[in-house]
Amino acid sequence: EALKLLRSSIPTTIEIKQRIPNDLGTILADVTQIHQIIMNLCTNAYHAMRETGGTLTVTLAEHQVLEDDFLFSDISLDPGDYLLLKIKDTGHGMDRDTLEKIFDPYFTTKEKGEGTGLGLSVVHGIVKSCSGEIKVYSEPGKGSVVNIFFPITLKAPQESTDISDVMPQTGSESILLVDDDQVILEMMEQLLEQLGYQ
């Protein structure tokens, strides 16, 4: 959804590639905040490529961190299963001094009126609130790669389960639904009422 929105707002000189499988594990996160992460990072990537064009690549994959995994040893990741969100651009990149400041509030390399310097600071806060980790790699003239690790809370099923074999849970309790989307509220209300809830 975020990438479709971006496609309509950035020039065609920037190609968007995505590799986002559907059969990955589940993370504990707010959908709106994940949307915000992608929009912020992809907008920054666009700014880095707007004069020359280039390629924006967004990938999502499972990554298992082992005790002796030194690939990402410069960030503190506990061993376990993670979803790795990778956003890569072929823009102008950043030098080491800039790279060390990117998560500081109000730090920006954009011209006045183009950015507040809060985007990456907000992204960093969201990732940390999800018990995740973020690492950015960049060199001048070689683009940037943002790696975000979210701990997997539930693995995707290896084999599909026949829905007819699974009895839905029913109940008679009252449930309070809160959502700003009326369609979602109506759909959830119908579903829960069919299962006996009020």
Secondary structure, 3 states (H helix, E strand, C coil): CHHHHHHHHCCCCEEEEEECCCCCCEECCCHHHHHHHHHHHHHHHHHHHCCCCEEEEEEEEEEEECCCCCCCCCCCCCCEEEEEEEEEECCCCCCHHHHHHCCCCCCCCCCCCCCCCCHHHHHHHHHHHCCCEEEEEECCCCCEEEEEEEEEEECCCCCCCCHHHCCCCCCCCCCCCCCCCHHHHHHHHHHHHHCCCC
